[in-house]
Amino acid sequence: MSVENHHKINTSKLDEILALYEYKKSNLIAILQKVQEVYKYLPEDAMIYIGTKIEGLSPATVFGVATFYAQFSLEPKGKFEIKVCDGTACHVRGSMPVLNAIKNKLDLKDGSMTTEDGLFSLETVSCLGACGLAPVVVINDKVYPQMTSDAISIVLDTLLKEDR
């Protein structure tokens, strides 16, 4: 799957999600979280649909909420979501060489943060709350403490082998 291939939205699935949250605009964040869980990002067509189905909302309002909160992604995420901490403790303990090793290993160029095959997504975060374990990388909620360029290469090789 190429990251350019966007999902077609399933309106019946969206209606299920909207019904679960009673079509209430006060539940918009929870609705968007559920949609992102299903699609791994927030498709534009889904946001437009939600904005037309909830009374008192507009697609622009839905888009505004989706772009305001960092937890939401408007682009498809990979099967493996990699988060590299670039907070102070991680930075001074070498998170930038780890980040660069990941980019090189996954051949991420020109600002792209998801591999062409859609397997990996990479993002930097300001803090993962594990400063004593710096530098820290989290992949799909699994914490990898005291990472080095060599160690992250081994982790990525292992994930690649497991995925085949």
Secondary structure as UniProt FT lines:
FT   TURN            3..4
FT   HELIX           11..20
FT   TURN            21..23
FT   HELIX           25..27
FT   HELIX           28..39
FT   HELIX           44..53
FT   TURN            55..56
FT   HELIX           59..68
FT   TURN            70..71
FT   STRAND          80..85
FT   HELIX           88..92
FT   TURN            93..94
FT   HELIX           95..105
FT   TURN            106..107
FT   TURN            110..111
FT   TURN            116..117
FT   STRAND          120..125
FT   HELIX           131..133
FT   STRAND          137..139
FT   TURN            140..141
FT   STRAND          142..144
FT   HELIX           149..163
//
